[in-house]
Structure formats: C-alpha cells, structure tokens
C-alpha cells in the first residue's frame, strides 16, 4: 500500500506569518509554486496561502495600477492577515488513496503534510498526483512517455 510519503514533495518553501505579501509573490514567481505553507515562530504549521488567495488580495490590472505600486501595497500586508487557517492536513503515513480521495472530494489543490508535533514535513499537491498517474500509465503500457 502506498503512503503519502511515497509521492509528497519534501522540498517546500514555507514562510512565516509575520512576513508580507510581497515575499509570497516573489517566492511564487521564483520557485514556481502555487501553495505556500505558513509557519509560526516555533516552526509549527499555522496556515496556507495559495496563488488564488494572493490574486484575491491583489488590485485588479483593470484598475491600471503600476506593478511597483502593487509591490508597495504588498509590503504593508502581513501574511497572517490573509492566509487561510482552517486547512485540512495529512500525515506522511496516511494511505495515499485516502489522501487523494480527500483532495478530490473537497477539491483541495494540496494537503500540507504534518508530523505529530505540528511541524511541516512536506506537501502533496495535484502536481504530485499527476506525476504518479503518468508513472503508472507508463508502467502499465511499458512505455516511457515523458520523464518525470
């Protein structure tokens, strides 16, 4: 039986809740991530900020705001003011089928993976599941479609 630990992304890029939205925007752009786990000062998982959340707290391009102005505004908004705190999580030992079913049923784009002390140990995203699906298809077909 496969576990979450078999496919989760271990190299995550968490931020602290007292950092600001400009840091989130920079991280998402440079690390090419869509979900940023948020930690408190004791390194415990306390929330999540997704690309969709960030867009919801941005001024629309239709307002004709300069990117520099948006950046200045982002510097004034702490992550803790906009992050989601009611976040479903999972553990590394959770059955993978169970975690995927939870993500599908609740339309989650990710599940942070937490240890028994509340520390972040990874994240499982829809991208991880797509990579797994591709590997399984390649194995079933005996083909190497794409390198993952």
URUR-V124612 format. One record per helix or strand of 2 or more residues. SS is the DSSP state (h for helix, s for strand). FROM is the first residue (numbers start at 1). TO is the last residue. If there is no record, write none. Layout:
# URUR-V124612
{{SS | FROM | TO} {SS | FROM | TO}}
This chain:
# URUR-V124612
{{h | 4 | 6} {s | 15 | 16} {h | 21 | 31} {s | 35 | 39} {s | 44 | 50} {h | 51 | 56} {h | 61 | 63} {h | 67 | 74} {h | 79 | 81} {s | 89 | 90} {h | 96 | 106} {s | 110 | 114} {s | 119 | 125} {h | 126 | 141}}
